[in-house]
Amino acid sequence: MKLSDYNLQITLYSFNVNLLTTLSFEAKVTKNSLAKAGPAHPLSGSAIQTYAQTWAESFNTAYVTQPSDCTNFASQCLYAGGLDMEHNNASDKTANGYVDTTSRWFYFNNSSTKKYSASTSWVRVVDLYTYLSPDYAVFETSDGATMSRYLNKGFLLQGKPIVGSYGHSVIVTKNSSGDLLYCGHSSPRLDEPISTFYDGFSKFRVVQT
């Protein structure tokens, strides 16, 4: 083989390797960009907000009211916005009260002693976040002004006191002027200014549904 032919083969091999590497990188970038463009199952912010505003100061009798009702209420809002229940039909529908799980998300009225079956991801602050966070963008900060840049109507917002874990869930809403507000239980809040939520906690996190 002539030296010139050998050099040509080396050059072609290097070109092909570089081309494949470039194409692979471009495909990876495209995939990552698509993944970050939005959640795989985006919810309706308008539908979530409408439900939150409708039931912020009262209780939907289709659900059992919880002693600490904030996350139960937030889950109802997310369900109204299109988040599908995930459950095991054989047992979850007929269970007596809470089912301790963060891998499923559901609520059913039934004939058990408790009269309902609900996953802890439906009614507990931390469990709901654990269930949602793998599928939706999240953000956490201790600065309210920074947090506001990541909020939109229908998003799930949670607050953490100085001591302890996250303990409160609310739904972000907006008025016609674009002001950020929120609705929630356990103490009824209907389109409360978002600043009052920031005042009550030392840290905040959002799930961008």
Salt bridges, closest charged atoms under 4 A:
ASP69 OD2 - HIS185 ND1 2.63
ASP92 OD2 - ARG104 NE 2.75
ASP100 OD1 - ARG124 NH1 3.94
ASP127 OD2 - ARG124 NH1 3.98
